[in-house]
Structures are given as structure tokens and as C-alpha cells.
Amino acid sequence: MKKLITGVLLSACIATTAYAGGKNSDERRGGDFLPLHKMERVLDLTDEQIAQFEALKDELKAERQAKRAEMGEEGKRRKMNALAGLNPDDADYQEKVNAIAEQKAEKVKARFLKRAELRMKVADILTDEQLEKFDKLKKKRGKKQRQHS
């Protein structure tokens, strides 16, 4: 009986570990994500391009860390409970809901604009042939993501 239980637990641990990693663990990041080490290999990046991408990566990391520090733990809780803290019986309920919706729409717009800016920076770094290849890879990865969703 002990061997059976041990075997089942071991199988469960292995299965969840394999699932968490996925075929390629970076696939979990979405269709737009292409890791630098894969870009280097697939797009035949020069040393200068690799340095530019490293600098871009560091810049994005610093921005994320600053935003995370700015938001803090309190901001996370407030964000998660924005709607839950409202009383539908209040007279100004709809106004508060509209304000929350506008805030969320602004954040979506900001993310979209940030992605467009990032796309422009990537286009500045890559050559035309590399950019074409990059777009094909992104499209292919996006199709894979939709199939798994």
C-alpha cells in the first residue's frame, strides 16, 4: 500500500512539473513574446543588435520594477477589490463604476501604446529581412496560442 501511494504521489508531482513547464516554458508568455536567446539563434542577430536588445530588455525591466514599487501591496488589493467595495444601492454607484471603467480603459490604452512603441524600437534594431522573419514567427506563435486557448 505504501508503494502504491508513493508511486501515485510521485506520478502526480512529475505530471504537474511537466505541465507547468510546457513544451517550451516561454510559450506561456503569449504570442508576442520571443526570448532573446531564440531571436539570436533564429534571426542571426549581430553582436551590436544583441547589445541593443539587452539594453532594451534592461530598460523594460527597470520600468516594470518602478511600476511595481509604485503600486505596492496596497495598490494591488485596491485594484482587486475595486468593484467589490462598491454598494449597488448607493446613489452614485453608476458614476463610480464608470470611473473605474474609464481607469481600466486608460490602462489598456497605455499598454497598447507601450506595445506599439516597443514594436517601433524592435523595428529600428532589426534589418528588413530580420523584421519580416520576426513577424512570421510572431504570427506562427500567435496561431499556436489560439489553438491552446
N, C-alpha and C positions, 0 to 999 in steps of 0.2 A: 504494500500500500504506500509506503514512504517513497519507493522508487517511482511509482505512478504519479504521485503528487509532485515530486521533484521534477519529473520529466515534463509534466504539464506546465509547471511554472517556468521552467527553462524555455520551453517552446513559446510560451506567451511573451517572455522577455525578448527573445530573438525576433519574433514576429513584429512586435511593436517597434523595436530598434530599426529593423529593416524598413518598415513603413515610414518611420519618421525621417529617415534619410532619403527615401525615394530613390528612383533610378539615378538621378543627379540631384543632389540636395539643393542646388541653386534653382531648380525648376519651381520651387515653392515661392519664389520671389516675384513671379509674374512674367508675362510675355515680353515686357520691355527690358528686363534685366539681362545683361550679358556680362559675366565676370571678366575682369581684366585679363586673367590668365588664359581664358578662352579666346578673347579678342586678339591677344598677342599671337596665339597659335593660328587661328583661323584667318585673320585679316593680314597677317605678315606685317605687323607694326614695326616701325623703325625704333631705335633707341630714343630718339627725340620724341616720337609720338607716345611711347610708353611713359616717359618722364612727364609729358603734358597730361596724360590720363591720371597718373599718380597724383599730380598737383590738383587736378580737378576732383579726384576722389577725396583727397585731404580737405579741400575746401568744403565739399558737401558734408563730410563727416563733422567738421567744425560747426557748420550751420545747424546740423541736427542736434549736436550736443548743446549748443547755445539755446535752441528752441526747447529742448527737453529740460534744461536747467531753469529756463524762464517759466515754463508751465508748472513744474514742480508737482508734488504729490497732490496738493490741494486742487490744483487745476484739473488733474485727471479725474478726481472724484466729482468735481463740479460738472465737468463735461459729461460724465457717465450718467449723472442724475439730473440733467438739465430739465427734462420733461417730467421726470418723476416728482420733482419738488413743486410742481405747479398744481393748483387746485382748480379743477374744471368749473367749479361753482363761482369762482371769483369773477367780478365784472370785467376786469382787464385781462382775462385768461387768453383770449384770442390775440390781443396785442403782444403779450409775452411770447406766445407760440410763434407769431410772425417774426418777432425779433430774433428768436432762436433760429428759425428757418433762414433768415437773412444772414446771420452769422455763419451758419453752415454753408450757405451758398457762396459767401465770400471766401471761405476756406477752400472750397472746391475750385473756385476760380483761381485762387492763388496757386494751388497745386498744379493746375493745368498750365498756367503761365510759367511756373518754375520748370515744368517738363519741357515746354517749348523752348525756354532759354537753354536748358541742358542740351536739347536736340541741336540747337544752333551751335553751341560750343563743341559738340561732338563733330558736327559737320565741318567746323573750322579746322579741327585736328586731322580728320581723315582725308585721304585723296578721294577723287570722284569714284574710282573703281572700288576702293575700300568701303565707301559710303553705300554704294549700290549693293555690295555683298552684305554689309551690315543690315540694310533694310530687308533683304531677302531672309536673312537669319531671324530678324525680329518677326517678320510675317510668319515664318515657319513655326517659331516658338509660340506665337500668339494662337495659331491654329491648334497646336498641341494642348495649350492651356484650356481652350474652349472645349476640346474633346474630353478632358479630365474633369471639367466642372460639372 
